[in-house]
């Protein structure tokens, strides 16, 4: 049996020293662990706060030094996409379908454009002391998104008839007879069914008593919609003429915006009536500034007779860089031809992609200020001498060159010119506002208009 060797006993001093050493080791371990833990927590917190900043607070745009945050841009994009989904019949479960990815991507720019426009509208409204009353907003909300259910009987006009006046008179007389018959018993379903089946020339509703279902603003031709909105419930209209013929209309029901599919989709996406009315307020402001600009059109006015060469320069999408490269080469070829002194009209006939002017050597006729909305091009054209060619003007999707053919200090606007300037009035004014204010777009890929 082995002999057991007794272990030496530790003295009190040795035990104290060992205890102190163990405490120091534990303290080091706790300190290191705490440091690592705090570092990891700090890193996670920093990452979370940075992500929150990137997603929400990071500037998407600056306008006169005022920041428009990324979350405002994303909210506006979601608002516009909700309407897109309804108008194009995208069910809620298919919102991320790759087949609509390209269409959805276009709303990135649209949302930023809208925020820029709204900021400029608000700024000018404050400067001009323009206010929009809650009553005006409520009325517009009801008008934009309220719906009505109607039925009609349509009498068409044969556009191939040799005597259009007689054809029109016969169709009107037939519609009047139907109106008079319906007014005897406006709510008789049997009468509506029989007259629609025997007389109506609308194939979509003739077999259903003329029923057209629920519709909102813009879903019918303007003449029909204007007449329907003015009718009392159950009233039989006088014959209403549209491009389709004569309509005899009855509005059966009306309902508020809450039943509109677009409004429902907005609500389901987290938007409120306040959000919708905020957009409506800007629609009203847009109408106000449009009218103001249209009222300022004067004639006679200074004009310039110009020609143009226009080439599409689409952005490369879907990996199709060949088409993009081909267009860039075309732009370069136009530039070389003009630099070499080739006749502008010949270059236009060879290269221009504007169908309305290509065969005329690019001749656009006379323009006044407001006829085109590219302000830099307009300013150059009104300062160039006759016979001179402008610099290359590159937009988001087109590249254009102009030539000044002749100039006039005072020339009457014709009807077509007045219509063009009237149609362009708001966009022309908006472009002036963008030029007058310090706008800096900060989302990669959307920096330029």
N, C-alpha and C positions, 0 to 999 in steps of 0.2 A: 504494500500500500504506500502510495507516494506521500512524501512528507509535505504538509501544507505550510507555505511560507507566509507569515503574517504581513499584511500591507502596512506601510507606515501611516500613521495618523497625521492629518493636516493640522497645522497650527491655526489658531484663530486668525492670525495675520494672513496666512495663505488662503484660508477660506474667504476672507473679506476681499482679498485681491482678485480671486477667481470670480466672485460675485460681481465686483465692479467691472471686470473685463467682459463678462457676459452681458451686463447692462449696456456697456458701450457698443457691443456688437449688435444688440437688439435695437439700440437707438439709430445706428447707422442704417440697418435694414429698414426700419420704419421711415427714416428720412428719405432714403432712396426710393422706396415704394411710393411714398407720398408725392415725391417730386415727379416720378413717372406718371402717377395717377393724375396729378394736376395738369401735367403737360398734355396727356391724352384728352382729358376733359376740356382743356383750353383749346386744343386743336379741333375737337369736335364742335365746340361752341363757336370757334372762329369760322369753321367751314359752314356751319348752319347760318351764322349771321351774314357771311359773305354770300351764300346762296340766296338768302332772303333779300339782301341788298341787290344782287344781280337780277333777281326775278321781280322785284317790286320797286325799289327806290332809285335804282340806277337811272340816269336821265336817258330818255328816248329821243328828246328834242329840247333845244333851248330856243326861246323866242324872246328877243329883247332882254336876255339874261334870265328870264323866268323858266324854271325847269318843268317839263312835262315828263312825268315818271313812267317807267316801263310798265307798271301795273295799269296805268290809264290806257296805254296802248293796247295791252292784252285784253283789257275789259272791252274796249271799243271793237277790237277784232272779233271777240266772242259774240258781241251784240250783232255785228254784221253777219257773222257766220250763221247765227240762229235764223236770221231771215233767209239767207241763202238755202239752208236746209229745207225750209218750208216751200219756198218758191220752186225749188228743183226736186221736190218730193223725196228728200233723203230721210228715211226713218231714223228715230233716235239711236237705234242699235248699229247703224251704219255710218255714223259720223266720222269714224276713223278709217273708213274703207279706202284702200290705196287708189281706187279708181277715180276718186274725187280730190286726190292730194294736190294736183296741179291747180284746180279751180280754187281750192282753199288757200293755196299759197299766194294767190293774187290779192287776198284780203289783208295780207301783211302790209302791203303798200297802201291799200285803200284806207285802212284804219289810221295809218300815220298821216295820210293826206287829210282825212277828216278832222283829226285832232288839230292839225295846223290851221285848217280852215276855220274851225270853231273858235280857236284862240284869236284869230284875226277878226272874226265877226264880233266877238265879245269886246275886243279892244276898240274897234271902230264904233260900236254901239255906245260904249262909255264916252268916247270922245264926242259923239254927236247927240248924247243924252237921249238915246232911243231906248224905250222900255217896252216890254211885251206883257200885256196884262194876263193874269191867270184865266180870265174869261175867254180871251182870244186863244189861249193854249188849249183850254178844255174844248172849245168849239172845233178847233182843228183836229184834236185827238178823236173826237166823235166822227168828224167828217172823213178822216184818213182811215179809221179802223172799224167804224160802224158798218153793219151789213144790212142788206135787204133781200127778201125773197119775192120774186115776181113771176108773172107769166105774160105771154104776149102772143099775138097773131101777126105774122109777117106777110105782107103782100109785096112781092118783088117787082122790079121794073126791068123789062127786057131791054138791055143796052144795045142789042142788035136790031131793035125795031127801027124801021126807016123814019118814022116820025116820032121823035122822042117826046115832044110836047103832048101829043095825043096819048102816047103810052103812059106818061107820067099822070096825066089827068084821069085816065081810066083806073090806074092803080090807086090813086087818091080817092076816087069815088067809091071804089070797092072797100077801101079801108074805112071810109066814113059810114058806109052801110053796116059794116061789122061793128063799129063803135056804137051806132045807134041801137043795134040789136042787143049788144051786151049791156048797155045802160038800162035796158028794161028790167034786167035781173042780174046785176053785176056778180053776185056770188053763186050763181047756179053752176055747179060743177058739170052737170049734164050738158048745159049750153056751151061751156068752154070746151068740153071734150069734143062735141060735135063740130063746132065751128073750127077748132084747131085741126081736126082731122080732115074736114072738107075744104077749108079755105087757106090755112096757113101754109106757107112755102118755106118754112124753116124745118128741114128734115130732122133736126136734133130735138125738136119739142112738139112737133105736130101730133105724134102718137101719145103724148102724155099731157094733153090738155093745155099745151103751151107753156108748161112749167119749165122754169130756168134755174131753180134752186137758189141757194144762198150765194151772194157775191158781195165783194167789197169794191172800193174805189179803184178805177182803172181796169176792171175786168170786162166792161162793155164799152162799145164805142161811145164817144163823148155825148152825142146827141141823145142817145138812149139813156145814158146815166144821168144827164142833166134833167131830162124829163121825169125819170123815175124818182129822183131825189125831191122833186117839187110836188109830187103827187101825195094826196092823203091816202091812208090805208083804205083799200077797197075801191078807190076812185078809178074810173075808166078814162084813160087819156084821150085827147084828140090824136089823130094820126101824127106820128113823129117820123120825120124823114131822116134816114141815114144812108150811107153808101150801099146798104143792103136792100133798101126799099122803104116802105111805110110800115111802122109798128103801131099796133094798138096795145097799150100796156096797162096792167093792173099790178100795183104793189100789194102783196098780201100780208107781209110782216116786216118788222124791223127789229134789230137787236144791237146791243152795245158792243164796244170793242172787246170785252172780256171773252166773247165767244169766237173772236177771230183767231184762226189757226196760228197766225204769226205772233199775235199777242200771247196766246197760250204757250207757244214755244219759248218766248222770252221769259214768261213767268216760271216755266219749268226749268229754265237755265239759271234762275236766281235773280233775274232782273225784276224791277218793280215798275209800277205805273209812273213813278217819279223819274226813272231812267228814260222811259219812253217820252215823257213830256219834256225832258231836257233836250232831247233830239228835236222834238217838234218846235220848241222855242227857236232853235237855230234854223229850222226850215222857214219859220216866219221872218227871221232876220234876213235870211238869204233872199226871200221874195222882196223884202223892203229895199235892200241895196240893189237888187236887179232893177226894180222899177226906177229908182233914183238915177241909175246909169242910163237906162233907156230914155228917160226924160231929157237927158243932156245931149242927145244926138242932134247935131245941127247940120244944115245944108243951106247954101253951098259951103264947101270946106276944102282945105288943101288935099290934093290927091297925087298918087304916083302910079304910073302905068308900068307894070312889072311882068317879068317872066320868071319861071322857076324850074329847077331840076330837083326832083325829090327821089331819094333812094331809101328803101327800108333797111334799117340796121338792127334786126332783132337780136335779143340777148340769147346766148346759147342755152338751150333747154333740152333735157332728156339725153344729154351726151351728144347731140347733133352739132358738132363744132364745124362740120364741113360747110353747111349752109351759112353759118356765121362768117366763116373765113371767105366764102365766095362773095358775100355782101361787102365785107371789108375791102376786098380786092376791087370790087365795083366802085366803091367810094374813092379808092386811090386812083383808079382809071379816069374817073370824072375829073378829079383834081388835076391830074397830069394833062388831060385834054384842054382844060380851061387855061392852065398855066402856059400851055404851048400856043395859045391864041386861037384855038379852034372856035368856029362860030358857035355861040351859045345855043342857038336854035337847033343846030345839027347835033350838038351834044345831048340836048334834051330829047330829041327824037330817038337817039340811039340808046340812051341810058335811063331816062326818067321813068319812074314807075307810077306816076300820077296819071291815071287814065283820062282824066278830064282835060289835061293840058298837054300831054305828051305829043300828040299828033299836030298840035298847033305850035310846036317849037317851045313849049312851056309857057305860052302867053296866058297870063291870069287876068288880063284886063286892068282896069283902074281900081286901086284900093285907097281907102281913107284910113285914118287912125281908128283902130278898133276892128278892122277887117280881119286881121290876123292877131293871134293872142301871144305870139312870141315877141316880147317887148324889145329884146336886144336886136332882133332882125328888123322890127318895125323902125326903131330909132335909126338904124344904119341906113335903111332904104330912104328915109326922109331927109337924110343928110348927104347921100351919095349924089354925084352928078349924073345926068342922063348919059347912058352908054356904058356906065361902069358896072362891074360885077361885084357882088358882095363877097364877104368871107364865107367860109363854110360854117353853117349853123347846125350843130348836132344836138338832137333831142334824145329822149329815152328810146325811141323806136325808129326815128327817121333822121336822115341827114339831108339838108337842103341848101341849095345855092340860088341866089336871086340875081336878076339883072334889071337895072332901071332903064326903061325904054324912053319914057318922057315924064315930065312933071307939070303940075298945074297948081298955082297958089289958091285958086278958087274954082271949084267945079261942083255942080249939083250932083247929089246922090240919086241914083236911079232906084227903082223898087227893089231889085235884087240886092243892091248894096245895103239899103236900109234894113232889109231882112237879115242879112249876114251880120251886120253890126249889132242889130237888136238881139239876135241869137247868141252872139259872142259877149254881150255886154257884161254879164256877171263874171265870166271867166277872165275877161280882160281886166275888170276891176280887181279881182282876186289876185291876179298875177302882179298888178301894180302894188297891192298891199304886201305881197311876199317880197317884192324888190325893195320896198320902203322900210321894211323891218328886218332886224338881224335874226334870221332863221338858221339854226344849225341842227341838222338831222343827224342823229348819232347811232342809229341801228345799222350794223354792217349790211351792205347790199341795198340799203334804202336811203343812202345819203343824198342821192340826186333826185330831182323831180322827174 
